[in-house]
């Protein structure tokens, strides 16, 4: 490939001056209002109360099912599972 000079392609030289770099400014954090904190605390406390009302997980039952799956005593219908996942994620329930 041959590169020819282009007429009028002269670029004027500019003088660049380097100055000392600016020190980074400390970011200003917006103040959080006391009302906002109280609202978050109230929401967390309500969520903890609601969670306390949920039934406990029967870990013995979970382990029984896990063991049965590992032994091959429970089957897994991959087609039904994949269809259920698709229905859930596409909103076609």
N, C-alpha and C positions, 0 to 999 in steps of 0.2 A: 504494500500500500504506500502510495506516495503522498506526502503532505506538502502542499504549496503554500507560499506566503499569501496572506489575504491582504488586499489593498486596504489601507486605512485601519489596519488592525493594531495600531500602536496604543498601548495602555499607559497612561501617565503614572509615574511612580508617586506613591503617597507616603508621607512620613507618619509613621506610627510611633507614638510615644507610650512607653510603658510606665505606669504609675504603680505605686505600692498597692498590693491587693487590699480590698476592703475587708475589715473583720466582719465575720458573719454576725448578723443581728440576732439577738435572743428573741425567739418567737414569743409572741404575746398570747397567752392562753386566756380564752374568755372565762370569766368567772361563772361558776356553777351556782345557780340560785338555790337557796335553802329549800324552797318549795319543790324544786326538781328532785333533790335528794330525798326528801320525805315521800314523794310520790313513788320513787323507785323502791324505797324501803317498804312501803305499804304493799306494793305489787309483789315483792319477794315474799313477804310474810303471808300474803294471801295464797300464793303458789305453794308455799310450804304447808299451809293448813289443808289445801286441797289434796296435796300429795299424801298427807297423813290419813285422809279418808279412803284412799285407794286400798284394795285388798293386797295383802302380802303375796309375794311370788312363792309358790310351793316349789322350792328348789329340788326336793326329792322327786317330784313329778317331772320336772325338767330333765333331771338326770336319767330317769327311766326312759323317757322319750329319746333322749340323746343316745343312750345305750342301744335301744331298739333300732334306731336308724343305723348305727354302726354295725350291728349284727345282721342287718338286711331284713329285719322282721317287718319294717314299715316301708312301703313303697313310696316313691315320689313320682307323681305324674308331671313330667317336665312340660308337656304341652299345656295342661291346665294351669300350671304355675306361670308359664310365660304369657298366656292369655290374660290371666288375672293381673299380672304386672302391667301389661300394655293397657288394659282397661283403666287401671288406676292412674297411670301416668298420662294418659291422653284425655282423661275426664269423661270416659264413656261408661261410667258405672251404672 
